[in-house]
Structures are given as structure tokens and as C-alpha cells.
Amino acid sequence: MIEMECLTKKFGNITAVSEVSLKVARGDIFGLVGPDGAGKTTLLRMACGLINPTSGHVTLFGGEKDAGNFGYMPQRFSLCGDLTVMENIDFFGSLYNINKKTIRERADQILKLTKLAQFKKRFADDLSGGMKQKLALTCALVIRPGLLILDEPTFGVDPEFRKEFWKILYMLNRDGMTIFVSTPYMDEAGLCKKVALLDRGRIVAAGTPDQLKKQIKNKILEIKADAKDLDFLGDLPEVEDASFYGDRYHVAVNEVEPAKISIARLLSEKGITVSIMEEITPSMEDVFVSLTEKEVV
């Protein structure tokens, strides 16, 4: 569906994307994952043909003419705030020369899916952030695309909406739609069939979530204690890295038992009580930290 070969994009002296090669196959839910400023939006815009690469090229649908449409949902809400939900859908559909009857029939189906049916007459400016994202998705889907490209569709919305939005993506994928989605959220990476980790414009690693987790050579200990600042654990010879995740620390070690003994001794000396210290399966956050640290010179 999408083939990128050695894509590079420079803005003056700044290289936003550097020699990226990726393939999104038919039926994938492919996640482009990385922090703000990694180059995700630039890469997606090149995939859509909205900006031209400095070098390299993109091929959609195998290069066949009229092989299919793709839907694009940008990072920022870009529809008309002074139009109603239905007026926005009508306007977007008309840009693709879809007749009004067909637009209405498709809109009824999609609005039911996105749970916006009761808000047809509400102005877009009066929608919540999550509802605006659903409206943008509805407009992208009204053309019945075989490929859907989404740029950080759940950024800045509440966790419940994120769960609901991903349920919709899974439903669309089960119906045969290929999805290429960017996200800064590592937990969403685990929801994708394939993932590419992007850091400073370069692909650090790509594969299924399970394949990426197997690339971590260290074991991961999860620690919860009555102190939040445990960065000093990184000074222990048994510890490769220590990172804070919510209310817990993830500690990368080579050998679990010797590390547990050293960590417990050090925390006891500092008067810190540990409630949890156990080995866990690496998360996608652990994967990203481990693989991107290798890139640091």
C-alpha cells in the first residue's frame, strides 16, 4: 500500500527526516511511534504527497493509477468551526465529487460508528476535543478509502476517548482497511500490528511489538517505593539504566537476582521502603529507551 525509499526532507539546514525506508502492507495497522519533533508529521505529509521530499520517493497502491483513494486525518483539527457536523461532512465529500445522496448514506453509517449521529446539527466549534477528532475521522472515511493515514489522532484527548478511538480503528481494519497512524504514546505502539520507532528523523527499529521487545538484551525490574527520585540506582554496577514510569521505576539489569540484592541493600541504607520489586516483560517505553540510547553519540 505504501512504499518509502530513502525519504529525506530538509528545511534549510535542518534535516527533519533522514533516509527513511518503510513498507506498509495491505491489511496492516502500522504505527509510526516517536516523541514530539521526531519527524512523524513530516513523514506522513510526504506519504500523502502534501510536501515533496528532498530526496527519495513514495509509492502508494503499487503505483497503479486509480488503484484507490486514501483518507488523511491531520494532527490539528482543520475543518470549519462555523459549519455543523453534517455540513462539514457534505463539504468534504463534495471535494471528491461524491453526490449528496451518497454522502448522506455513508455519513449515517459512519456517524453511528463514531457515535456522532445525535450531533449532526451541532457546530464544529462547539464539539469537545475528542468529538472534533471523531468528526475529522468521519470526513476522512466518507470517501470509503482503502488506506487511512492518521497523524497523532488521539493526542491531547482523555484516556477513555483514546480507547474508544482505537476500537473504531480495529473495526475498520477488520473490514479490510489498511491504517498508517503516528502516535507519541508508547502504549498505543503495542496496539499496532507493526511498528516503526522514529527518533530525530531516523528509523531506529521496525517490526512487530513482540519482535522489538526481543531486541532488548537486558532484564527489566519494576520497582515501587515510598520515594519518587530513584535515579541514583543507575550508579550501581548491576544496573544499566533506571527510568521513571508513572509511580514506578523500570530498571534495566543484566542479572536479576544480584541486581535485586544490590538495589534492596542501597534502598535500605537510604531508609526507603520498597513495596514492589519484580521482573516484568519489557514495555514499548523500555524498548524505545533502550534502542534510542544506542543512537546517542
Secondary structure, 3 states (H helix, E strand, C coil): CEEEEEEEEEECCEEEEEEEEEEECCCCEEEEECCCCCCHHHHHHHHHCCCCCCEEEEEEHHHCCCCCCEEEECCCCCCCCCCEHHHHHHHHHHHCCCCHHHHHHHHHHHHHHHCCHHHCCCEHHHCCHHHHHHHHHHHHHCCCCCEEEEECCCCCCCHHHHHHHHHHHHHHHHCCCEEEEEECCHHHHCCCCEEEEEECCEEEEEECHHHHHCCCCCEEEEEEECCCCCHHHHHCCCEEEEEEECCEEEEEECCHHHHHHHHHHHHHHCCCCEEEEEEECCCHHHHHHHHHHCCCC
